[in-house]
Structure formats: C-alpha cells, structure tokens
Amino acid sequence: MTYNGRLVIAYFHANSGGFTEDARNVWVADLPYLRGVRDPFSQNIPKGEWKIYLPYRTVQDRLNRYGLNVGNISGILVCDVTDSGRPQRIVVISSLGKTELKSNDFRIKIGPTRLKSKLFHLYEEKDGLLINGKGFGNGVGMSQSGPYQMAKAGHNYREILSYYYKGIHLSNLISSR
C-alpha cells in the first residue's frame, strides 16, 4: 500500500467500536490516509462494549507512578471530543490543582487493557469513575473486527483496505533479479 508513491504505515487495532480515529487525534502524526471512518462492521461484536469502575485512589496511584504528582482527586473532566466521539483531553482535578493529559496518555497510564480504548464516557460516582466504552485499541487505521465482517459479507481485500486507509494505492511489486 502506498500513498503519493510512498509506503504507508498501516496502523491497526482490535476493534474500533464503530468509528476509527484520525491519527493526529491520538499521536502527533498527521497522516492523510489515516482518517477516521464510520465503521459499522465493527459494531455489535462480542465483548465490543465494556464497563469499568475506577476508584479515584487507583487513578491517583497510576498517574503518580508515571511521575505526574497528582494529589487527592476530586474530579475528572473530559475536554474536546473528536468527531468519532473520543475525548481529546482529560483534566484531573486534585488537591494539588489541575493536571491535563491527552486522553491517549491517560488511557496508557491507567492501563490499556483496563481502559480498552479512547471511545468512552465518564460518569462520576462517589470516590471514583464509572466508564462505559466501546472498542479495543488505539482506534487508528484498520479495525481487525471490521475486515472479518466485511469479508464474510463478500468484500475483497482491495475494498477492505481502501475502506480503512483513505487515498491509498495497492500495487504488486515484482523484484527483477
């Protein structure tokens, strides 16, 4: 796969939860072929939706372990939701002030198998957060669940790759040795 004559970086993840994400909203890379798309093929997948409860103490311990030095947490806010529905930034309010993180950094620090994706909603509860989410992984590029469903519906590999990676060119490279 190429884009403007150059090989692409073909990021992928387990399940998009129904929408993939622009690479620029997860990392600093702004790659035009890694744009978010509506992904109905990755919806209604077993274990595609999840729910966890995170006590503020657990969040504090995880963030402090990564050197952020947050005090006793009294609240967490979601800021700047992307077109796919993922929070862009998380603000942690604690006894030591406010700490702002990119939501992907928050996810990694909490634990990527605990906070399975950035496609989530936070609900504050007594002494913690209830988090309802969808998907698993970074959300960038191709969802592994979607192509499986697309193939079962009769789509070929060219259609699948072109659906997830926008503006790419598929070519056969033959070595002339």
VENJO-V545825 format. One record per pair of residues at least 24 apart in sequence whose ideal C-beta (glycine too) atoms are under 7 Angstrom apart, sorted by the first residue. I is the first residue (numbers start at 1). J is the second residue. Records with the same first field share a line. If there is no record, write none. Layout:
# VENJO-V545825
I: J ; J
This chain:
# VENJO-V545825
1: 161 ; 165 ; 168 ; 170
2: 168 ; 169 ; 171
3: 32 ; 33 ; 167 ; 168
8: 33 ; 165 ; 168
10: 141 ; 165
11: 138 ; 140 ; 141
12: 141 ; 142 ; 144
13: 136 ; 137 ; 138 ; 139 ; 140 ; 141 ; 143
14: 136 ; 137 ; 144 ; 145
15: 42 ; 45 ; 48 ; 135 ; 136 ; 137 ; 143 ; 144 ; 145
16: 42 ; 135 ; 139 ; 143 ; 146
17: 42 ; 48 ; 117 ; 119 ; 134 ; 135
18: 42 ; 43 ; 134
19: 84 ; 85
20: 84 ; 139 ; 140 ; 141 ; 143 ; 164
21: 82 ; 84 ; 86 ; 139 ; 140
23: 140
25: 82 ; 86 ; 88
26: 104 ; 138 ; 139 ; 140
32: 167
33: 165 ; 166 ; 167 ; 168
34: 140 ; 141
35: 166
36: 83 ; 84
37: 163 ; 164
39: 143 ; 146
41: 146 ; 149 ; 150
42: 143 ; 145 ; 146
45: 145
48: 134 ; 135
49: 134
50: 116 ; 133
51: 131 ; 132
52: 114 ; 131
53: 128 ; 130
54: 110 ; 128 ; 129 ; 131
55: 127 ; 128
56: 127 ; 128
59: 110
62: 109 ; 110 ; 111
63: 92 ; 109
66: 109
68: 99
69: 96
70: 94 ; 96 ; 99
71: 95 ; 96
75: 124
76: 122 ; 129
78: 122
84: 119 ; 139
85: 119
86: 118 ; 119 ; 139
87: 118
141: 165
